[in-house]
Amino acid sequence: MSEASAYPPNSYYTATVRALKPFAPLSGSVRADVVVIGGGYTGLTAALHLAQRGYDVVLLEAARVGWGASGRNGGQIHSGQRRDQATLEASLGLDAAKALWGLAEDAKALVHDLIANHAIDCDLTGGLIDCAHKEAYVADYRAEVDHLREVYGYEGVEFLDRAALREKVGSPDYHGGLIDHGAGHLHPLNFALGIAKAADAAGAAIHERSRVTQITRGKNVKVRTAAGEVTAAIGIVACNGYLEHLLPQVAARVLPINNFIAATRPLSDEEARGVIRDREAVSDSRFVINYYRLSADNRLLFGGGENYSRHFPADIAAFVRPHMEKIYPQLAGIGIDYAWGGTLAITAKRMPYVTRLDPNLYAACGFSGQGVTIAPLAGQLVAEAINGQMSRFDVFARLKTPAFPGGTLLRHPTMVLAMMWFALRDRMPF
């Protein structure tokens, strides 16, 4: 079996992965300063920063590092949090909203620093365009640009009217939007594997194919797998949408949902410029968001549609195609070479859940589609907190993250009804 075959089948990212040697499964009983559960962006970044500070770190991943949402997502680097600044100001106050904006800027800087400091080859590309799919939303986009410039001093964002947007994004679907020059996109699986390689080099012990079956809390954190056990002074749970039943207290606050991406055949340079002229990432204002970008080899990677079951559609390409062809009618019938899905985790308020459950047990999850930027930051903040620096960690930890109504039992049907309503609202003309 090839190293890449352990990753999602028929994924463009799997097909273009810069393979990393497999890490051996955990075997026997070991002791560590810190045990990290989850080999995505959060767990890997926490392990890297702790190992760099001299901690003895063991990281356990159920499959391969980057196997989950970290290696399947749309690769978009956003500014800000999942909630816009005006919403955060209304609910939390201006000072808290500014602190969260500052963390989000730190998160973008961290992504760039990780790539530069560890020579991670992951197709980093600048720019992100956000599009209004209803004319009524255009004024909100203009107001957001003005607000970010005037209140937050963020000069990297510009308003685009319909004509300016149409020059950059070759779709008739949109009425205006904004361009964020400080955002961008990358190859998410290669980014994750680059962090893993750096963590390994820093001394973290990474064990793949080591699914955790039990966490015992107490003076020490004890973690069991089928073939071994780790006893550590401190534990970090970074499982996101794959938490399952390990920590019901955390699982009740996140809802796993599935999202899907298709990659077209390679486009000619002319076709590519007709889709996204200057190669920025693109997303839109739909609640069930469309997000897309051009790959390094000129494929359109288009994310559209989601479901809320434990199962993926039998034909993912056919599931995504109508969403893509609505945005780009000129691509009707185009060949799709890859199509895959992944599970992410959302919270009720779409803000990350970063918390200290016990004096020696931390959890970070629920990045709600903003994981490329916020998940590595969460890992860094947990590492800082363990090292005694709580100030940035506390900005997230102070957020109120309610459990979904009915906890893990009823969160799914309740949320599905809400999602169906918002999806219906997307299709309304006003």
C-alpha positions as a Python dict, from the first residue, in 0.01 Angstrom:
ca = {
    (1, 'M'): (0, 0, 0),
    (2, 'S'): (141, 340, -95),
    (3, 'E'): (180, 610, 168),
    (4, 'A'): (-77, 828, -9),
    (5, 'S'): (-340, 551, -20),
    (6, 'A'): (-407, 593, 352),
    (7, 'Y'): (-555, 936, 275),
    (8, 'P'): (-904, 999, 130),
    (9, 'P'): (-954, 825, -205),
    (10, 'N'): (-1015, 1036, -517),
    (11, 'S'): (-891, 1352, -349),
    (12, 'Y'): (-682, 1597, -550),
    (13, 'Y'): (-480, 1656, -235),
    (14, 'T'): (-403, 1285, -200),
    (15, 'A'): (-298, 1273, -565),
    (16, 'T'): (-58, 1565, -519),
    (17, 'V'): (64, 1499, -165),
    (18, 'R'): (429, 1549, -76),
    (19, 'A'): (441, 1221, 111),
    (20, 'L'): (583, 1201, 461),
    (21, 'K'): (718, 877, 603),
    (22, 'P'): (459, 694, 814),
    (23, 'F'): (490, 713, 1190),
    (24, 'A'): (473, 387, 1387),
    (25, 'P'): (160, 310, 1593),
    (26, 'L'): (183, 339, 1969),
    (27, 'S'): (293, 17, 2134),
    (28, 'G'): (316, -47, 2506),
    (29, 'S'): (308, 200, 2794),
    (30, 'V'): (491, 532, 2775),
    (31, 'R'): (512, 845, 2986),
    (32, 'A'): (527, 1204, 2862),
    (33, 'D'): (491, 1562, 2977),
    (34, 'V'): (205, 1618, 2731),
    (35, 'V'): (-17, 1382, 2534),
    (36, 'V'): (-192, 1527, 2228),
    (37, 'I'): (-492, 1351, 2075),
    (38, 'G'): (-542, 1442, 1710),
    (39, 'G'): (-300, 1490, 1422),
    (40, 'G'): (-461, 1785, 1246),
    (41, 'Y'): (-351, 2148, 1245),
    (42, 'T'): (-432, 2208, 1613),
    (43, 'G'): (-263, 1900, 1754),
    (44, 'L'): (39, 1924, 1527),
    (45, 'T'): (98, 2293, 1597),
    (46, 'A'): (61, 2240, 1972),
    (47, 'A'): (307, 1950, 1956),
    (48, 'L'): (554, 2155, 1752),
    (49, 'H'): (551, 2455, 1985),
    (50, 'L'): (570, 2244, 2302),
    (51, 'A'): (855, 2032, 2166),
    (52, 'Q'): (1041, 2349, 2071),
    (53, 'R'): (1006, 2459, 2434),
    (54, 'G'): (1159, 2134, 2560),
    (55, 'Y'): (846, 1941, 2658),
    (56, 'D'): (834, 1564, 2608),
    (57, 'V'): (532, 1533, 2375),
    (58, 'V'): (347, 1228, 2244),
    (59, 'L'): (89, 1283, 1970),
    (60, 'L'): (-167, 1014, 1882),
    (61, 'E'): (-355, 1011, 1551),
    (62, 'A'): (-625, 756, 1465),
    (63, 'A'): (-533, 741, 1094),
    (64, 'R'): (-253, 946, 931),
    (65, 'V'): (-153, 1300, 1026),
    (66, 'G'): (-365, 1541, 823),
    (67, 'W'): (-617, 1265, 742),
    (68, 'G'): (-919, 1456, 871),
    (69, 'A'): (-1046, 1806, 790),
    (70, 'S'): (-690, 1944, 788),
    (71, 'G'): (-613, 1745, 474),
    (72, 'R'): (-950, 1773, 297),
    (73, 'N'): (-1064, 2135, 323),
    (74, 'G'): (-1087, 2421, 73),
    (75, 'G'): (-747, 2562, 169),
    (76, 'Q'): (-874, 2917, 222),
    (77, 'I'): (-694, 3160, 452),
    (78, 'H'): (-947, 3413, 585),
    (79, 'S'): (-912, 3735, 780),
    (80, 'G'): (-1114, 3769, 1098),
    (81, 'Q'): (-1323, 3509, 1272),
    (82, 'R'): (-1613, 3307, 1133),
    (83, 'R'): (-1848, 3579, 1265),
    (84, 'D'): (-1804, 3926, 1118),
    (85, 'Q'): (-1673, 4206, 1336),
    (86, 'A'): (-2003, 4396, 1358),
    (87, 'T'): (-2174, 4084, 1495),
    (88, 'L'): (-1896, 4029, 1746),
    (89, 'E'): (-1912, 4393, 1857),
    (90, 'A'): (-2288, 4367, 1912),
    (91, 'S'): (-2261, 4049, 2118),
    (92, 'L'): (-1929, 4095, 2299),
    (93, 'G'): (-1842, 4466, 2286),
    (94, 'L'): (-1582, 4654, 2085),
    (95, 'D'): (-1282, 4567, 2303),
    (96, 'A'): (-1348, 4193, 2286),
    (97, 'A'): (-1416, 4213, 1912),
    (98, 'K'): (-1084, 4393, 1860),
    (99, 'A'): (-904, 4129, 2065),
    (100, 'L'): (-1055, 3856, 1845),
    (101, 'W'): (-958, 4047, 1531),
    (102, 'G'): (-604, 4070, 1665),
    (103, 'L'): (-594, 3695, 1721),
    (104, 'A'): (-716, 3635, 1367),
    (105, 'E'): (-437, 3855, 1233),
    (106, 'D'): (-195, 3656, 1450),
    (107, 'A'): (-341, 3339, 1296),
    (108, 'K'): (-265, 3452, 939),
    (109, 'A'): (85, 3552, 1043),
    (110, 'L'): (135, 3210, 1205),
    (111, 'V'): (39, 3031, 882),
    (112, 'H'): (294, 3236, 690),
    (113, 'D'): (557, 3188, 960),
    (114, 'L'): (511, 2810, 968),
    (115, 'I'): (546, 2793, 592),
    (116, 'A'): (853, 3018, 582),
    (117, 'N'): (1032, 2885, 891),
    (118, 'H'): (992, 2519, 797),
    (119, 'A'): (1012, 2549, 417),
    (120, 'I'): (666, 2398, 367),
    (121, 'D'): (588, 2359, -4),
    (122, 'C'): (209, 2403, -11),
    (123, 'D'): (127, 2635, -304),
    (124, 'L'): (67, 2944, -89),
    (125, 'T'): (-116, 3208, -299),
    (126, 'G'): (-239, 3554, -198),
    (127, 'G'): (-586, 3707, -214),
    (128, 'L'): (-946, 3611, -135),
    (129, 'I'): (-1268, 3749, -287),
    (130, 'D'): (-1598, 3732, -100),
    (131, 'C'): (-1908, 3770, -319),
    (132, 'A'): (-2264, 3884, -252),
    (133, 'H'): (-2509, 3644, -412),
    (134, 'K'): (-2802, 3881, -344),
    (135, 'E'): (-2820, 4245, -445),
    (136, 'A'): (-2959, 4334, -103),
    (137, 'Y'): (-2628, 4225, 54),
    (138, 'V'): (-2405, 4462, -147),
    (139, 'A'): (-2451, 4758, 87),
    (140, 'D'): (-2344, 4535, 376),
    (141, 'Y'): (-2020, 4450, 196),
    (142, 'R'): (-1944, 4817, 136),
    (143, 'A'): (-2016, 4894, 502),
    (144, 'E'): (-1792, 4607, 615),
    (145, 'V'): (-1500, 4735, 409),
    (146, 'D'): (-1544, 5086, 550),
    (147, 'H'): (-1576, 4949, 904),
    (148, 'L'): (-1260, 4736, 882),
    (149, 'R'): (-1063, 5030, 747),
    (150, 'E'): (-1194, 5292, 990),
    (151, 'V'): (-1228, 5096, 1315),
    (152, 'Y'): (-963, 4825, 1277),
    (153, 'G'): (-714, 5008, 1056),
    (154, 'Y'): (-715, 4717, 812),
    (155, 'E'): (-612, 4851, 472),
    (156, 'G'): (-589, 4518, 295),
    (157, 'V'): (-956, 4508, 197),
    (158, 'E'): (-1136, 4680, -96),
    (159, 'F'): (-1500, 4697, -203),
    (160, 'L'): (-1589, 4560, -547),
    (161, 'D'): (-1902, 4673, -727),
    (162, 'R'): (-2071, 4439, -972),
    (163, 'A'): (-1859, 4546, -1270),
    (164, 'A'): (-1529, 4527, -1081),
    (165, 'L'): (-1620, 4187, -938),
    (166, 'R'): (-1721, 4053, -1278),
    (167, 'E'): (-1377, 4147, -1414),
    (168, 'K'): (-1215, 3929, -1149),
    (169, 'V'): (-1466, 3642, -1114),
    (170, 'G'): (-1622, 3517, -1436),
    (171, 'S'): (-1964, 3437, -1296),
    (172, 'P'): (-2300, 3606, -1356),
    (173, 'D'): (-2422, 3498, -1012),
    (174, 'Y'): (-2287, 3787, -803),
    (175, 'H'): (-2379, 4152, -746),
    (176, 'G'): (-2068, 4283, -572),
    (177, 'G'): (-1832, 4196, -293),
    (178, 'L'): (-1488, 4261, -152),
    (179, 'I'): (-1131, 4155, -207),
    (180, 'D'): (-900, 4083, 86),
    (181, 'H'): (-537, 4112, -20),
    (182, 'G'): (-421, 3987, 321),
    (183, 'A'): (-599, 3653, 286),
    (184, 'G'): (-521, 3369, 45),
    (185, 'H'): (-513, 2994, -9),
    (186, 'L'): (-286, 2689, 2),
    (187, 'H'): (-267, 2310, -40),
    (188, 'P'): (-405, 2205, 299),
    (189, 'L'): (-272, 1849, 317),
    (190, 'N'): (81, 1949, 228),
    (191, 'F'): (56, 2228, 486),
    (192, 'A'): (-45, 1976, 753),
    (193, 'L'): (233, 1735, 661),
    (194, 'G'): (483, 2018, 669),
    (195, 'I'): (386, 2098, 1029),
    (196, 'A'): (409, 1727, 1117),
    (197, 'K'): (758, 1707, 970),
    (198, 'A'): (860, 2012, 1176),
    (199, 'A'): (710, 1868, 1496),
    (200, 'D'): (892, 1541, 1440),
    (201, 'A'): (1219, 1726, 1383),
    (202, 'A'): (1162, 1924, 1704),
    (203, 'G'): (1139, 1599, 1902),
    (204, 'A'): (766, 1528, 1932),
    (205, 'A'): (685, 1155, 1923),
    (206, 'I'): (408, 1107, 1665),
    (207, 'H'): (213, 782, 1646),
    (208, 'E'): (-27, 719, 1359),
    (209, 'R'): (-295, 447, 1338),
    (210, 'S'): (-333, 487, 1715),
    (211, 'R'): (-700, 555, 1778),
    (212, 'V'): (-768, 665, 2135),
    (213, 'T'): (-1038, 457, 2302),
    (214, 'Q'): (-1037, 602, 2652),
    (215, 'I'): (-929, 913, 2839),
    (216, 'T'): (-892, 893, 3217),
    (217, 'R'): (-883, 1229, 3390),
    (218, 'G'): (-709, 1296, 3721),
    (219, 'K'): (-373, 1401, 3860),
    (220, 'N'): (-228, 1256, 3541),
    (221, 'V'): (-407, 1214, 3209),
    (222, 'K'): (-409, 853, 3093),
    (223, 'V'): (-492, 776, 2734),
    (224, 'R'): (-551, 425, 2598),
    (225, 'T'): (-530, 288, 2246),
    (226, 'A'): (-578, -70, 2128),
    (227, 'A'): (-206, -139, 2160),
    (228, 'G'): (-78, 96, 2426),
    (229, 'E'): (-120, 364, 2690),
    (230, 'V'): (23, 710, 2749),
    (231, 'T'): (43, 862, 3096),
    (232, 'A'): (109, 1236, 3087),
    (233, 'A'): (100, 1532, 3323),
    (234, 'I'): (-109, 1727, 3070),
    (235, 'G'): (-349, 1631, 2791),
    (236, 'I'): (-471, 1814, 2480),
    (237, 'V'): (-779, 1694, 2292),
    (238, 'A'): (-777, 1820, 1932),
    (239, 'C'): (-1014, 1585, 1749),
    (240, 'N'): (-1259, 1842, 1604),
    (241, 'G'): (-1525, 1659, 1398),
    (242, 'Y'): (-1391, 1318, 1493),
    (243, 'L'): (-1426, 1347, 1872),
    (244, 'E'): (-1705, 1087, 1893),
    (245, 'H'): (-1762, 974, 2253),
    (246, 'L'): (-1424, 1049, 2410),
    (247, 'L'): (-1540, 1364, 2592),
    (248, 'P'): (-1921, 1411, 2595),
    (249, 'Q'): (-1881, 1756, 2755),
    (250, 'V'): (-1692, 1873, 2447),
    (251, 'A'): (-1886, 1670, 2191),
    (252, 'A'): (-2211, 1835, 2300),
    (253, 'R'): (-2072, 2173, 2189),
    (254, 'V'): (-1974, 2075, 1836),
    (255, 'L'): (-2172, 1933, 1548),
    (256, 'P'): (-1991, 1730, 1281),
    (257, 'I'): (-2105, 1813, 927),
    (258, 'N'): (-1981, 1693, 589),
    (259, 'N'): (-1867, 1917, 306),
    (260, 'F'): (-1767, 1822, -47),
    (261, 'I'): (-1518, 1937, -311),
    (262, 'A'): (-1472, 1855, -679),
    (263, 'A'): (-1163, 1920, -891),
    (264, 'T'): (-1210, 1971, -1264),
    (265, 'R'): (-977, 1862, -1538),
    (266, 'P'): (-688, 2108, -1585),
    (267, 'L'): (-808, 2430, -1747),
    (268, 'S'): (-625, 2613, -2020),
    (269, 'D'): (-475, 2947, -1918),
    (270, 'E'): (-757, 3122, -2103),
    (271, 'E'): (-1023, 2913, -1928),
    (272, 'A'): (-858, 2971, -1591),
    (273, 'R'): (-850, 3349, -1638),
    (274, 'G'): (-1215, 3337, -1737),
    (275, 'V'): (-1298, 3172, -1405),
    (276, 'I'): (-1077, 3362, -1158),
    (277, 'R'): (-865, 3617, -1342),
    (278, 'D'): (-592, 3668, -1082),
    (279, 'R'): (-604, 3331, -899),
    (280, 'E'): (-749, 3450, -568),
    (281, 'A'): (-962, 3216, -358),
    (282, 'V'): (-1336, 3292, -376),
    (283, 'S'): (-1625, 3239, -137),
    (284, 'D'): (-1979, 3372, -130),
    (285, 'S'): (-2253, 3492, 102),
    (286, 'R'): (-2466, 3178, 101),
    (287, 'F'): (-2525, 3015, 439),
    (288, 'V'): (-2429, 2686, 274),
    (289, 'I'): (-2127, 2855, 130),
    (290, 'N'): (-1966, 2799, -208),
    (291, 'Y'): (-1587, 2827, -195),
    (292, 'Y'): (-1341, 2769, -475),
    (293, 'R'): (-999, 2845, -616),
    (294, 'L'): (-754, 2745, -886),
    (295, 'S'): (-494, 2483, -806),
    (296, 'A'): (-130, 2511, -900),
    (297, 'D'): (-202, 2304, -1214),
    (298, 'N'): (-508, 2513, -1319),
    (299, 'R'): (-788, 2292, -1192),
    (300, 'L'): (-1093, 2458, -1042),
    (301, 'L'): (-1130, 2317, -690),
    (302, 'F'): (-1494, 2384, -608),
    (303, 'G'): (-1653, 2326, -267),
    (304, 'G'): (-2032, 2321, -262),
    (305, 'G'): (-2307, 2141, -75),
    (306, 'E'): (-2302, 1967, 258),
    (307, 'N'): (-2491, 1700, 449),
    (308, 'Y'): (-2538, 1614, 812),
    (309, 'S'): (-2534, 1234, 819),
    (310, 'R'): (-2245, 996, 880),
    (311, 'H'): (-2248, 902, 512),
    (312, 'F'): (-2114, 1072, 200),
    (313, 'P'): (-2311, 1078, -126),
    (314, 'A'): (-2246, 777, -348),
    (315, 'D'): (-2141, 1010, -632),
    (316, 'I'): (-1973, 1317, -485),
    (317, 'A'): (-1891, 1466, -825),
    (318, 'A'): (-2260, 1458, -922),
    (319, 'F'): (-2347, 1609, -583),
    (320, 'V'): (-2111, 1907, -627),
    (321, 'R'): (-2160, 1963, -1001),
    (322, 'P'): (-2495, 2153, -985),
    (323, 'H'): (-2348, 2400, -734),
    (324, 'M'): (-2044, 2459, -956),
    (325, 'E'): (-2244, 2493, -1278),
    (326, 'K'): (-2481, 2745, -1118),
    (327, 'I'): (-2183, 2969, -1048),
    (328, 'Y'): (-2005, 2890, -1375),
    (329, 'P'): (-2256, 2798, -1649),
    (330, 'Q'): (-1966, 2800, -1896),
    (331, 'L'): (-1829, 2489, -1723),
    (332, 'A'): (-2142, 2281, -1782),
    (333, 'G'): (-2042, 1922, -1849),
    (334, 'I'): (-1673, 1980, -1780),
    (335, 'G'): (-1474, 1675, -1676),
    (336, 'I'): (-1430, 1624, -1301),
    (337, 'D'): (-1115, 1427, -1221),
    (338, 'Y'): (-1141, 1419, -840),
    (339, 'A'): (-1423, 1452, -586),
    (340, 'W'): (-1405, 1396, -212),
    (341, 'G'): (-1563, 1486, 118),
    (342, 'G'): (-1461, 1562, 472),
    (343, 'T'): (-1605, 1616, 817),
    (344, 'L'): (-1566, 1945, 999),
    (345, 'A'): (-1711, 2066, 1327),
    (346, 'I'): (-1926, 2372, 1386),
    (347, 'T'): (-2036, 2532, 1710),
    (348, 'A'): (-2375, 2690, 1776),
    (349, 'K'): (-2225, 3041, 1759),
    (350, 'R'): (-1966, 2955, 1489),
    (351, 'M'): (-1681, 3056, 1716),
    (352, 'P'): (-1405, 2814, 1821),
    (353, 'Y'): (-1431, 2616, 2142),
    (354, 'V'): (-1092, 2652, 2313),
    (355, 'T'): (-1101, 2565, 2682),
    (356, 'R'): (-928, 2418, 2984),
    (357, 'L'): (-1154, 2139, 3111),
    (358, 'D'): (-932, 2052, 3408),
    (359, 'P'): (-614, 2215, 3535),
    (360, 'N'): (-425, 1963, 3319),
    (361, 'L'): (-667, 1894, 3031),
    (362, 'Y'): (-727, 2124, 2733),
    (363, 'A'): (-960, 2099, 2435),
    (364, 'A'): (-972, 2294, 2109),
    (365, 'C'): (-1222, 2233, 1829),
    (366, 'G'): (-1526, 2374, 1645),
    (367, 'F'): (-1349, 2596, 1392),
    (368, 'S'): (-1665, 2615, 1179),
    (369, 'G'): (-1499, 2631, 839),
    (370, 'Q'): (-1218, 2868, 941),
    (371, 'G'): (-973, 2594, 1039),
    (372, 'V'): (-683, 2669, 804),
    (373, 'T'): (-608, 2985, 1000),
    (374, 'I'): (-771, 2944, 1342),
    (375, 'A'): (-686, 2578, 1412),
    (376, 'P'): (-305, 2623, 1404),
    (377, 'L'): (-344, 2932, 1621),
    (378, 'A'): (-549, 2732, 1872),
    (379, 'G'): (-265, 2481, 1897),
    (380, 'Q'): (-16, 2760, 1955),
    (381, 'L'): (-237, 2920, 2222),
    (382, 'V'): (-279, 2593, 2410),
    (383, 'A'): (98, 2546, 2403),
    (384, 'E'): (140, 2899, 2541),
    (385, 'A'): (-112, 2829, 2818),
    (386, 'I'): (69, 2511, 2921),
    (387, 'N'): (387, 2716, 2934),
    (388, 'G'): (218, 2967, 3167),
    (389, 'Q'): (124, 3238, 2915),
    (390, 'M'): (-255, 3266, 2935),
    (391, 'S'): (-334, 3607, 2787),
    (392, 'R'): (-405, 3507, 2427),
    (393, 'F'): (-556, 3171, 2526),
    (394, 'D'): (-801, 3350, 2756),
    (395, 'V'): (-942, 3561, 2470),
    (396, 'F'): (-1087, 3241, 2323),
    (397, 'A'): (-1149, 3069, 2656),
    (398, 'R'): (-1377, 3355, 2770),
    (399, 'L'): (-1615, 3296, 2478),
    (400, 'K'): (-1939, 3130, 2580),
    (401, 'T'): (-1983, 2814, 2375),
    (402, 'P'): (-2321, 2663, 2458),
    (403, 'A'): (-2405, 2298, 2412),
    (404, 'F'): (-2643, 2225, 2128),
    (405, 'P'): (-3002, 2178, 2249),
    (406, 'G'): (-3040, 1823, 2369),
    (407, 'G'): (-2663, 1769, 2383),
    (408, 'T'): (-2521, 1490, 2170),
    (409, 'L'): (-2859, 1314, 2155),
    (410, 'L'): (-3071, 1585, 1993),
    (411, 'R'): (-2812, 1824, 1847),
    (412, 'H'): (-2826, 1650, 1508),
    (413, 'P'): (-3200, 1666, 1424),
    (414, 'T'): (-3231, 2014, 1575),
    (415, 'M'): (-2942, 2150, 1373),
    (416, 'V'): (-3049, 1978, 1052),
    (417, 'L'): (-3383, 2160, 1068),
    (418, 'A'): (-3202, 2491, 1116),
    (419, 'M'): (-2963, 2417, 828),
    (420, 'M'): (-3253, 2332, 599),
    (421, 'W'): (-3416, 2666, 676),
    (422, 'F'): (-3099, 2863, 604),
    (423, 'A'): (-3040, 2664, 284),
    (424, 'L'): (-3394, 2755, 176),
    (425, 'R'): (-3324, 3121, 257),
    (426, 'D'): (-3018, 3108, 30),
    (427, 'R'): (-3248, 3033, -262),
    (428, 'M'): (-3494, 3315, -191),
    (429, 'P'): (-3450, 3612, -426),
    (430, 'F'): (-3461, 3875, -153),
}
